[in-house]
Each structure stands twice: as structure tokens, then as C-alpha cells.
Amino acid sequence: MPRGGARVVSGPPPDPNALRRNRPQDKAGWTTLPAEGRQGDAPAFPLELMTPREDELWADLWSRPQAVAWEAAAQEYEVALFVRTLALVERPEAKTDLQRVVRGYLDSLGLSVQGMLRNRWKVAPADEVEETPAPAHEAPRRRTARDRLKVVPRDEGA
């Protein structure tokens, strides 16, 4: 087991809204993925003997926004291995070691929040975002610690 030193995923994940952006590792920039996801059919499954469940997972994953980046990086094998492992983990007799593998795939493929941050991916805001209407009446202001303080008059004769 390695000891000491930095690890690949050590420290806080990068923040696209951070004020200080002048570090060398921040020069790479962020990739904005389309909110509507990847368009078109999923690529051919590169592994042998696809199960019906793997077919469902494969089609679902290739319609997500992250699939645009996978396609650009030719990650069909990585996604296929994730699909196969995920299908195995869904079984009741699955080992907990496989669950850790799936968690690693989620991060490396950008399917978790942590993975999106590590890969420096953002999803573009959807065009049809509904505006939430303003409340008809304003909620009463909550009491703060300052509200509980009381001014005590100073005794001039003491």
C-alpha cells in the first residue's frame, strides 16, 4: 500500500466558480456538455454476448450528456465494461467488491457529481427551464442572535 504524498483524487474537487483560477492545474478549463444529451443511436456494443439488461443500460447511458465526451474520447470499451459490471452488481448475489468497482466507474465516467467535477464537465442549462413564480406574500423574517440581544442602559451614578 502506498504511503504519503498526493493521490490522483486527493483534495477537494475543482470548482468552476472558484475565485482563484490561476493555478497550473486549472488552465485546462471546463467542458460544457449539452443538457439534451447525446443524439442518435448508441454505438455497437464492443463486448461479446450482450444480455437484455446490458442492452437497456447501454442505450440509456449513450443518451446522457456525458456520452458526448465518451464518444469524443473513444471510450466505448470503458462504458461497455461499466455496463457489464453494473448488470452483475444488480444481482442479489453480487459481491461488495464489484460495488466498489462500479463506484469507481461512476467517478471516472463522470456519472457522479464527484466524477463530473474531477473530469471538469458541466451540463449546459436546459433551454426550457421554468421560472418559479415569486411567492404572493413574503415569509416573516426569522429571529437572529442579534434580535435576542438587549441594550442595557449604563448607570451614570456608579
Backbone as numpy.savetxt, mean C-alpha at the origin, in Angstrom:
# Nx Ny Nz CAx CAy CAz Cx Cy Cz
22.38 -15.93 10.70 21.54 -14.75 10.70 22.42 -13.51 10.70
22.19 -12.57 9.78 23.01 -11.36 9.75 22.77 -10.51 10.99
23.78 -9.80 11.38 23.67 -8.93 12.56 24.04 -7.50 12.18
23.36 -6.56 12.79 23.69 -5.15 12.64 23.57 -4.63 11.23
23.66 -3.36 11.10 23.64 -2.74 9.78 22.23 -2.56 9.23
22.13 -1.83 8.16 20.84 -1.55 7.55 20.35 -2.73 6.74
19.08 -2.90 6.70 18.43 -3.93 5.90 17.69 -3.23 4.76
17.27 -4.01 3.79 16.58 -3.44 2.63 15.32 -2.71 3.06
14.57 -3.27 3.99 13.31 -2.66 4.39 13.39 -2.05 5.78
14.58 -1.67 6.23 14.70 -1.07 7.55 14.34 0.40 7.50
13.88 0.90 8.60 13.52 2.31 8.68 12.12 2.56 8.17
11.67 3.79 8.31 10.31 4.11 7.86 10.23 4.11 6.34
9.05 3.80 5.81 8.90 3.83 4.35 8.96 5.26 3.84
9.31 5.45 2.57 9.37 6.80 2.02 8.00 7.46 2.01
7.98 8.75 2.15 6.74 9.52 2.18 6.74 10.50 1.01
5.77 10.40 0.09 5.77 11.31 -1.06 5.50 12.76 -0.68
4.93 12.98 0.52 4.59 14.33 0.94 5.58 14.91 1.95
6.72 14.27 2.13 7.70 14.75 3.09 8.27 16.09 2.65
8.60 16.91 3.62 9.15 18.23 3.31 10.58 18.15 2.83
11.35 17.24 3.38 12.76 17.13 3.02 12.93 16.06 1.94
13.18 16.44 0.73 13.27 15.50 -0.39 14.63 15.57 -1.07
15.70 15.95 -0.37 16.99 16.15 -1.03 17.96 15.01 -0.79
17.52 13.91 -0.21 18.42 12.79 0.02 18.62 12.01 -1.28
19.77 11.37 -1.46 20.05 10.65 -2.72 19.01 9.57 -3.03
18.53 8.86 -2.01 17.57 7.79 -2.27 16.20 8.33 -2.70
15.97 9.62 -2.52 14.69 10.21 -2.91 14.71 10.77 -4.31
15.84 10.72 -5.00 15.95 11.28 -6.35 15.17 10.46 -7.38
14.90 9.20 -7.07 14.27 8.31 -8.04 12.86 8.76 -8.40
12.16 9.40 -7.49 10.82 9.88 -7.79 9.76 8.81 -7.59
8.55 9.20 -7.81 7.40 8.33 -7.58 6.71 8.05 -8.90
6.12 6.88 -9.01 5.37 6.48 -10.19 3.89 6.55 -9.85
3.13 7.24 -10.67 1.68 7.32 -10.47 1.01 6.29 -11.35
0.25 5.40 -10.72 -0.45 4.33 -11.42 -1.89 4.76 -11.70
-2.47 4.34 -12.81 -3.84 4.76 -13.15 -4.86 4.14 -12.20
-5.79 4.94 -11.72 -6.80 4.46 -10.77 -7.70 3.38 -11.38
-7.92 3.47 -12.68 -8.81 2.48 -13.32 -8.13 1.13 -13.51
-6.85 1.04 -13.23 -6.13 -0.22 -13.35 -5.62 -0.47 -14.75
-5.09 -1.66 -14.96 -4.56 -2.04 -16.27 -5.71 -2.47 -17.17
-5.70 -1.97 -18.36 -6.77 -2.30 -19.32 -6.36 -3.51 -20.17
-7.32 -4.24 -20.64 -7.05 -5.38 -21.52 -7.02 -6.70 -20.76
-6.81 -7.76 -21.54 -6.77 -9.10 -20.96 -5.46 -9.34 -20.23
-5.51 -10.26 -19.30 -4.29 -10.64 -18.56 -3.37 -11.39 -19.52
-2.06 -11.28 -19.31 -1.13 -12.04 -20.15 -1.29 -13.55 -19.89
-0.70 -14.33 -20.75 -0.77 -15.79 -20.59 -0.07 -16.20 -19.29
-0.65 -17.15 -18.58 -0.07 -17.64 -17.33 1.20 -18.42 -17.67
2.36 -18.01 -17.13 3.63 -18.62 -17.56 3.95 -19.96 -16.92
3.21 -20.37 -15.90 3.47 -21.65 -15.25 2.58 -22.73 -15.83
2.89 -23.98 -15.53 2.09 -25.09 -16.07 0.89 -25.40 -15.18
-0.14 -25.97 -15.79 -1.32 -26.49 -15.10 -1.98 -25.48 -14.18
-2.65 -24.50 -14.76 -3.35 -23.48 -14.00 -4.66 -24.03 -13.45
-4.91 -23.85 -12.16 -6.16 -24.29 -11.54 -7.23 -23.22 -11.77
-8.51 -23.57 -11.61 -9.56 -22.55 -11.75 -9.39 -21.38 -10.77
-8.99 -21.66 -9.54 -8.79 -20.58 -8.56 -7.63 -19.68 -8.99
-6.55 -20.27 -9.49 -5.42 -19.47 -9.97 -5.86 -18.60 -11.15
-6.74 -19.11 -11.99 -7.25 -18.33 -13.13 -8.00 -17.10 -12.63
-8.85 -17.27 -11.59 -9.59 -16.13 -11.03 -8.63 -15.09 -10.45
-7.66 -15.55 -9.65 -6.70 -14.64 -9.03 -5.87 -13.92 -10.09
-5.43 -14.64 -11.10 -4.61 -14.09 -12.18 -5.35 -12.95 -12.89
-6.60 -13.20 -13.26 -7.39 -12.18 -13.95 -7.62 -10.96 -13.05
-7.90 -11.19 -11.76 -8.14 -10.09 -10.84 -6.89 -9.23 -10.66
-5.76 -9.87 -10.45 -4.52 -9.13 -10.21 -4.11 -8.30 -11.42
-4.30 -8.82 -12.61 -3.88 -8.09 -13.81 -4.84 -6.97 -14.19
-5.91 -6.77 -13.42 -6.79 -5.63 -13.66 -6.52 -4.50 -12.66
-5.59 -4.69 -11.75 -5.27 -3.69 -10.73 -4.29 -2.64 -11.26
-4.23 -1.49 -10.58 -3.27 -0.45 -11.01 -1.82 -0.92 -11.00
-1.44 -1.77 -10.03 -0.06 -2.23 -9.94 0.36 -3.02 -11.16
-0.60 -3.62 -11.86 -0.29 -4.44 -13.02 0.36 -3.64 -14.14
0.10 -2.34 -14.18 0.75 -1.49 -15.19 2.27 -1.51 -14.95
2.67 -1.40 -13.70 4.11 -1.43 -13.37 4.69 -2.82 -13.57
3.92 -3.87 -13.23 4.43 -5.25 -13.44 4.68 -5.51 -14.91
3.75 -5.04 -15.75 3.90 -5.25 -17.19 5.13 -4.53 -17.72
5.35 -3.32 -17.24 6.51 -2.55 -17.69 7.82 -3.22 -17.27
7.81 -3.91 -16.12 9.02 -4.57 -15.61 9.06 -6.05 -15.98
8.13 -6.53 -16.77 8.06 -7.94 -17.19 8.09 -8.88 -15.99
7.18 -8.68 -15.05 7.12 -9.47 -13.83 6.05 -10.56 -13.87
5.80 -11.12 -15.03 4.77 -12.14 -15.14 5.06 -13.36 -14.27
6.33 -13.79 -14.22 6.68 -14.96 -13.41 6.49 -14.68 -11.92
6.89 -13.50 -11.46 6.73 -13.17 -10.06 5.26 -13.17 -9.66
4.41 -12.57 -10.50 2.98 -12.52 -10.22 2.40 -13.94 -10.27
2.85 -14.75 -11.21 2.36 -16.12 -11.31 2.74 -16.94 -10.07
3.97 -16.77 -9.60 4.38 -17.48 -8.38 3.57 -17.00 -7.17
3.26 -15.70 -7.12 2.41 -15.19 -6.05 1.02 -15.81 -6.13
0.45 -15.87 -7.32 -0.88 -16.45 -7.51 -0.90 -17.91 -7.06
0.10 -18.66 -7.47 0.16 -20.08 -7.09 0.30 -20.24 -5.57
1.14 -19.43 -4.96 1.34 -19.51 -3.51 0.09 -19.05 -2.77
-0.56 -18.01 -3.24 -1.78 -17.52 -2.61 -2.88 -18.57 -2.67
-3.00 -19.26 -3.80 -4.00 -20.33 -3.93 -3.71 -21.46 -2.94
-2.44 -21.75 -2.70 -2.08 -22.78 -1.72 -2.38 -22.32 -0.29
-2.14 -21.06 0.01 -2.36 -20.53 1.35 -3.84 -20.51 1.71
-4.70 -20.39 0.71 -6.15 -20.35 0.97 -6.69 -21.70 1.47
-5.96 -22.74 1.27 -6.41 -24.06 1.72 -6.33 -24.16 3.24
-7.26 -24.91 3.84 -7.26 -25.02 5.31 -6.00 -25.66 5.89
-5.36 -26.54 5.16 -4.18 -27.23 5.68 -2.87 -26.50 5.37
-2.96 -25.26 4.93 -1.76 -24.49 4.55 -0.86 -24.24 5.75
0.43 -24.27 5.51 1.44 -24.02 6.54 1.61 -22.52 6.77
1.99 -22.15 7.97 2.18 -20.73 8.27 3.39 -20.16 7.55
4.36 -21.00 7.18 5.51 -20.52 6.42 5.08 -19.93 5.08
4.08 -20.55 4.46 3.58 -20.04 3.18 2.90 -18.68 3.36
2.28 -18.47 4.52 1.65 -17.18 4.77 2.70 -16.07 4.82
3.86 -16.36 5.37 4.95 -15.38 5.38 5.44 -15.08 3.97
5.49 -16.12 3.15 5.91 -15.94 1.75 4.92 -15.03 1.02
3.63 -15.28 1.26 2.59 -14.45 0.62 2.72 -13.01 1.08
2.97 -12.79 2.36 3.14 -11.44 2.88 4.32 -10.74 2.19
5.39 -11.48 1.95 6.54 -10.92 1.24 6.20 -10.56 -0.19
5.42 -11.43 -0.85 4.98 -11.13 -2.22 4.10 -9.87 -2.23
3.20 -9.75 -1.26 2.33 -8.57 -1.20 3.15 -7.28 -1.16
4.21 -7.30 -0.38 5.05 -6.11 -0.28 5.86 -5.87 -1.56
6.48 -6.93 -2.08 7.36 -6.74 -3.24 6.57 -6.39 -4.51
5.34 -6.87 -4.61 4.52 -6.56 -5.79 3.69 -5.30 -5.61
3.83 -4.65 -4.46 3.11 -3.40 -4.24 1.63 -3.59 -3.98
1.23 -4.74 -3.45 -0.18 -5.00 -3.18 -0.59 -4.62 -1.77
0.36 -4.21 -0.95 0.04 -3.72 0.39 0.41 -2.23 0.44
-0.06 -1.56 1.45 0.27 -0.14 1.61 1.78 0.01 1.76
2.37 -0.84 2.59 3.82 -0.80 2.80 4.55 -1.04 1.47
4.07 -2.00 0.68 4.69 -2.30 -0.60 4.57 -1.15 -1.60
3.43 -0.47 -1.58 3.25 0.68 -2.47 4.27 1.77 -2.11
4.46 2.00 -0.81 5.42 3.02 -0.38 6.84 2.62 -0.73
7.20 1.37 -0.50 8.57 0.91 -0.79 8.88 0.98 -2.29
7.88 0.66 -3.13 8.08 0.73 -4.57 7.93 2.14 -5.12
7.55 3.09 -4.26 7.33 4.48 -4.64 6.24 4.60 -5.71
5.13 3.93 -5.42 3.97 3.96 -6.32 2.85 4.71 -5.63
2.14 5.51 -6.41 0.92 6.17 -5.96 -0.15 5.85 -6.98
-1.39 5.74 -6.52 -2.51 5.55 -7.43 -3.11 6.93 -7.68
-3.32 7.24 -8.94 -3.89 8.54 -9.32 -5.29 8.65 -8.73
-5.69 9.86 -8.36 -7.05 10.01 -7.85 -8.06 9.68 -8.94
-9.15 9.04 -8.54 -10.20 8.68 -9.49 -10.89 9.94 -9.98
-11.31 9.93 -11.25 -11.96 11.10 -11.83 -13.35 11.33 -11.24
-14.03 10.26 -10.92 -15.40 10.37 -10.43 -15.46 10.36 -8.92
-14.59 11.09 -8.27 -14.63 11.16 -6.81 -15.79 12.05 -6.41
-16.70 11.51 -5.58 -17.85 12.29 -5.16 -17.45 13.24 -4.05
-17.92 14.46 -4.17 -17.68 15.44 -3.13 -18.63 15.16 -1.98
-18.11 15.15 -0.77 -18.97 14.96 0.38 -19.61 16.29 0.72
-20.94 16.31 0.85 -21.60 17.58 1.14 -21.23 18.07 2.54
-21.20 19.39 2.68 -20.89 19.98 3.98 -22.04 19.71 4.93
-21.75 19.50 6.20 -22.84 19.25 7.15 -23.74 20.46 7.26
-25.05 20.20 7.49 -26.02 21.28 7.56 -25.76 22.18 8.76
-25.34 21.60 9.85 -25.01 22.39 11.04 -23.62 21.98 11.52
-22.95 22.92 12.12 -21.60 22.65 12.58 -21.65 21.94 13.93
-20.82 20.94 14.11 -20.78 20.21 15.37 -20.25 21.11 16.47
-20.74 20.91 17.69 -20.24 21.76 18.79 -18.76 21.51 19.03
-18.06 22.56 19.43 -16.62 22.46 19.68 -16.39 21.67 20.96
-15.43 20.76 20.90 -15.10 19.96 22.08 -14.28 20.77 23.05
-14.41 20.46 24.31 -13.62 21.16 25.33 -12.19 20.70 25.27
-11.27 21.63 25.49 -9.85 21.31 25.50 -9.31 21.52 26.90
-8.06 21.19 27.09 -7.43 21.39 28.39 -7.41 22.88 28.75
-7.25 23.74 27.76 -7.25 25.18 28.00 -8.60 25.65 28.54
-9.69 25.03 28.08 -11.02 25.40 28.57 -11.19 25.09 30.05
-10.47 24.10 30.53 -10.60 23.71 31.94 -9.78 24.59 32.87
-8.85 25.36 32.34 -8.05 26.24 33.18 -8.89 27.43 33.65
-8.61 27.89 34.84 -9.37 28.99 35.41 -8.40 30.08 35.85
-8.70 31.31 35.54 -7.85 32.43 35.94 -8.13 32.71 37.41
-7.08 32.72 38.21 -7.23 33.02 39.64 -6.74 34.44 39.87
-7.58 35.29 40.46 -7.14 36.66 40.69 -6.00 36.70 41.71
-5.08 37.57 41.49 -3.92 37.71 42.36 -4.29 38.56 43.56
-3.90 38.12 44.72 -4.21 38.86 45.95 -3.15 39.94 46.14
-3.52 41.20 46.04 -2.61 42.33 46.12 -2.13 42.60 47.54
-2.88 42.18 48.55 -2.51 42.51 49.92 -1.54 41.53 50.56
-1.20 40.47 49.94 -0.36 39.47 50.60 1.09 39.69 50.48
